[in-house]
Structure formats: structure tokens, C-alpha cells
């Protein structure tokens, strides 16, 4: 069995990209963890789906992961990689995937440089259901939630003001204004302006970092 040493994981129910990790996340400093090199199709399935790993592999990784902080323990965990990507998966005792983590970019690149010496394994697993894949960053989701909360009790005068600031023209029809904001692309300059203005003018406890 191959092992990787001295890396950080951010195990969660949702697989966050490394650039989307928060300061409040509980990072786990791994001392030693097993790694399996698998084919590209199997790797994609591990990312897209919650799986049940065959018990022979579950038993083989039992207590093989060691942490620097000995107060914590992870009984069933391993890294899986193809030639281009790596993911960490934590399992329960029955082999069901429960948490996943990407790696820090520099640590992933360093490992990928060494995997050519690893022998590819045909791991056996069953697909249970689609994973909770995050299609937007956590920051984007917080911004959307903030805007939704601000709009719940917003008055017409403020809506008219926001519409002019974001679109550069006057509009008094409330339904038309709300429809325009609803159809805004979340990557547009107008959407960013809307968020920035709401953050500056908010009089509620709806705070954003």
C-alpha cells in the first residue's frame, strides 16, 4: 500500500475547492494516509457520487490514517487519484462515503509528480446517489442569501434608487424592477453594484463578512 505524508484536509459533506476554504473550517493535519491510483472514469464517479466501497478495501484502510493531533482520529480514510487529480474520502465502518476533501494546490501538485511510480488499482464500489456538488463558491452563496434577505422588506423608494444605481435609468414600476434584479447575471457588474450598495445601506442585522 502506498502512503502520502504531511498534508492538510478539509473534510466536509460538500467538496470545496481549495480556494473556497474558510478560516473557520476545521483543517485536519494528516501525518500519514493511504493513496490509491485509479482510472479516470472511476475517479470521476468518486467525485460525482456518494459511494459504498467494497469491504475488502474498507478493511485495508482501517486505522491506516494517522493525524498529527492525536486527540482526533479517523478510522477509514484514503486518497484517490488519477493522473491529474486527487481527492480524499472518509468512509464509515460500512464503507459508505461520508466526507470528502480536495487538497491544497501546492500539496496536490507535489503528490501528482510522484504518482507515476504507483500501480493503478481496480477498486470495487457501488454508486449510491449523486453527491452534493457546489456549483457556486461559498462567498457567492452568502452574497445571494444577503441580497434575498434585504429584498424581503425593502421599500419601493429604495428599489427605485437601487435600479438607477445599477442600470443608470429611472423606473417606477416595482414589478419590473424586481424582475430586472431577478434576471441579473450573478457575474455582472450590476449584480456586484447591487450587493455593494445593499451592504452599505443595510439597516438590519443581515451582515456579511
C-alpha positions as CSV (number, residue, x, y, z in Angstrom):
1,X,0.0,0.0,0.0
2,X,1.2,3.5,-0.9
3,X,1.1,6.4,1.6
4,X,1.3,10.2,1.5
5,X,2.7,12.2,4.4
6,X,2.2,15.6,5.9
7,X,-0.8,17.2,4.2
8,X,-3.9,19.2,5.2
9,X,-7.5,18.1,4.5
10,X,-10.8,19.9,4.8
11,X,-13.3,17.1,5.2
12,X,-16.9,18.1,4.6
13,X,-20.2,16.8,3.3
14,X,-19.6,19.1,0.3
15,X,-16.4,19.0,-1.7
16,X,-15.0,22.5,-1.6
17,X,-12.3,23.7,-3.9
18,X,-9.1,24.7,-2.0
19,X,-9.6,28.4,-2.8
20,X,-13.1,28.2,-1.2
21,X,-11.8,27.1,2.2
22,X,-12.8,29.4,5.0
23,X,-10.7,30.4,8.0
24,X,-13.4,28.9,10.2
25,X,-13.1,25.4,8.6
26,X,-11.6,22.7,10.7
27,X,-8.5,21.7,8.8
28,X,-7.0,18.3,9.7
29,X,-3.2,17.9,9.6
30,X,-2.6,14.5,8.3
31,X,0.6,12.7,9.3
32,X,0.1,9.6,7.0
33,X,-2.7,8.5,4.7
34,X,-3.1,5.6,2.2
35,X,-3.4,6.5,-1.5
36,X,-4.9,4.5,-4.4
37,X,-4.2,5.3,-8.1
38,X,-7.4,4.5,-10.1
39,X,-8.6,5.0,-13.7
40,X,-10.1,8.3,-14.8
41,X,-13.7,7.1,-15.1
42,X,-13.7,5.6,-11.5
43,X,-12.2,8.9,-10.2
44,X,-15.0,10.9,-11.8
45,X,-17.6,8.7,-10.2
46,X,-16.0,9.2,-6.8
47,X,-16.4,13.0,-7.3
48,X,-19.9,12.9,-8.7
49,X,-21.5,10.3,-6.4
50,X,-21.7,9.1,-2.9
51,X,-20.4,5.5,-3.0
52,X,-20.1,2.3,-1.0
53,X,-16.6,1.0,-1.1
54,X,-16.1,-2.8,-1.2
55,X,-15.4,-4.1,2.3
56,X,-12.0,-5.6,1.4
57,X,-10.8,-2.0,0.7
58,X,-12.6,-0.6,3.8
59,X,-10.8,-3.2,6.0
60,X,-7.5,-2.5,4.3
61,X,-7.6,1.2,5.2
62,X,-8.8,0.7,8.8
63,X,-6.8,3.0,11.1
64,X,-4.1,3.5,8.4
65,X,-4.6,7.3,8.5
66,X,-2.6,9.0,11.2
67,X,-3.0,12.6,12.4
68,X,-0.6,14.9,14.0
69,X,-3.2,15.8,16.6
70,X,-3.6,12.5,18.5
71,X,-6.8,13.7,20.2
72,X,-8.6,13.2,16.9
73,X,-8.9,10.0,14.9
74,X,-10.2,9.0,11.5
75,X,-10.7,5.3,11.2
76,X,-11.5,5.0,7.5
77,X,-10.0,7.5,5.1
78,X,-7.8,7.4,1.9
79,X,-6.7,9.5,-1.0
80,X,-7.7,8.5,-4.6
81,X,-6.0,9.9,-7.7
82,X,-5.9,9.5,-11.4
83,X,-3.1,11.1,-13.4
84,X,-4.4,14.7,-12.9
85,X,-6.4,15.0,-9.7
86,X,-6.6,13.9,-6.1
87,X,-9.5,13.6,-3.6
88,X,-9.6,12.4,0.0
89,X,-12.7,10.4,1.1
90,X,-13.7,9.5,4.6
91,X,-15.9,6.4,5.0
92,X,-17.9,4.9,7.8
93,X,-17.4,1.4,9.0
94,X,-19.8,0.1,6.4
95,X,-17.9,1.6,3.5
96,X,-20.2,4.5,2.8
97,X,-18.5,7.7,1.8
98,X,-19.4,10.4,4.4
99,X,-17.0,13.3,3.8
100,X,-14.6,14.5,1.0
101,X,-11.8,16.9,0.7
102,X,-9.7,18.4,-2.0
103,X,-6.1,19.2,-1.3
104,X,-4.1,22.5,-1.1
105,X,-2.8,23.2,-4.6
106,X,0.9,23.0,-3.8
107,X,0.4,19.7,-1.9
108,X,-1.6,18.2,-4.8
109,X,0.9,19.2,-7.4
110,X,3.7,17.7,-5.4
111,X,1.9,14.4,-5.0
112,X,1.0,14.3,-8.7
113,X,4.6,14.5,-9.5
114,X,5.2,11.2,-7.7
115,X,2.2,9.1,-8.7
116,X,3.8,7.7,-11.9
117,X,5.5,5.1,-9.8
118,X,2.2,4.0,-8.3
119,X,0.5,1.0,-9.7
120,X,-3.1,1.5,-10.8
121,X,-5.7,-0.4,-8.8
122,X,-9.2,-1.6,-9.9
123,X,-11.1,-0.7,-6.8
124,X,-14.7,-2.0,-6.4
125,X,-17.5,0.2,-5.2
126,X,-21.2,0.8,-5.7
127,X,-22.8,4.1,-6.6
128,X,-25.4,5.2,-4.1
129,X,-26.6,8.7,-5.2
130,X,-25.3,11.9,-6.6
131,X,-23.0,14.0,-4.3
132,X,-23.8,17.5,-3.2
133,X,-21.7,19.3,-5.6
134,X,-21.1,23.0,-5.0
135,X,-21.7,24.9,-8.3
136,X,-21.0,28.3,-6.8
137,X,-18.4,29.5,-4.3
138,X,-19.4,29.8,-0.7
139,X,-18.8,33.6,-1.0
140,X,-21.3,33.8,-3.9
141,X,-23.9,31.8,-1.9
142,X,-23.5,34.2,1.1
143,X,-23.9,37.2,-1.2
144,X,-27.1,35.7,-2.7
145,X,-28.5,35.0,0.7
146,X,-27.7,38.5,1.9
147,X,-29.5,40.1,-1.1
148,X,-32.5,37.8,-0.7
149,X,-32.9,38.8,2.9
150,X,-32.5,42.5,2.1
151,X,-35.2,42.3,-0.6
152,X,-37.8,40.7,1.7
153,X,-38.8,44.0,3.4
154,X,-37.4,46.6,1.0
155,X,-39.5,49.7,0.3
156,X,-40.3,51.0,-3.2
157,X,-38.2,54.2,-2.9
158,X,-35.1,52.2,-2.1
159,X,-35.8,49.8,-5.0
160,X,-36.1,52.8,-7.4
161,X,-32.8,54.1,-6.1
162,X,-31.1,50.7,-6.5
163,X,-32.4,50.3,-10.0
164,X,-31.0,53.7,-11.1
165,X,-27.6,53.0,-9.4
166,X,-27.4,49.6,-11.1
167,X,-28.9,50.3,-14.5
168,X,-28.4,54.0,-14.9
169,X,-32.0,54.8,-15.7
170,X,-35.3,55.6,-13.9
171,X,-38.0,53.0,-13.4
172,X,-41.1,53.3,-11.1
173,X,-42.8,50.0,-11.7
174,X,-42.0,47.8,-8.8
175,X,-42.7,44.5,-10.5
176,X,-40.4,45.5,-13.5
177,X,-37.7,46.5,-11.1
178,X,-37.8,43.2,-9.2
179,X,-37.9,41.2,-12.4
180,X,-34.8,43.1,-13.6
181,X,-32.9,42.3,-10.5
182,X,-34.1,38.6,-10.5
183,X,-32.7,38.2,-14.1
184,X,-29.3,39.8,-13.2
185,X,-26.3,37.6,-14.0
186,X,-24.5,36.9,-10.8
187,X,-21.2,37.6,-12.6
188,X,-22.3,41.0,-13.9
189,X,-21.1,44.4,-12.8
190,X,-24.7,45.4,-11.9
191,X,-25.0,42.5,-9.6
192,X,-21.8,43.4,-7.8
193,X,-23.0,47.0,-7.6
194,X,-26.3,45.8,-6.1
195,X,-24.6,43.8,-3.4
196,X,-22.1,46.6,-2.6
197,X,-24.9,49.2,-2.2
198,X,-27.1,46.9,-0.1
199,X,-24.2,46.2,2.2
200,X,-23.5,49.9,2.7
201,X,-27.1,50.9,3.2
202,X,-28.3,47.8,5.2
203,X,-30.2,48.8,8.4
204,X,-30.8,45.2,9.5
205,X,-28.7,42.6,11.3
206,X,-28.2,40.9,7.9
207,X,-24.4,41.1,8.0
208,X,-21.8,39.8,5.6
209,X,-18.1,39.3,6.0
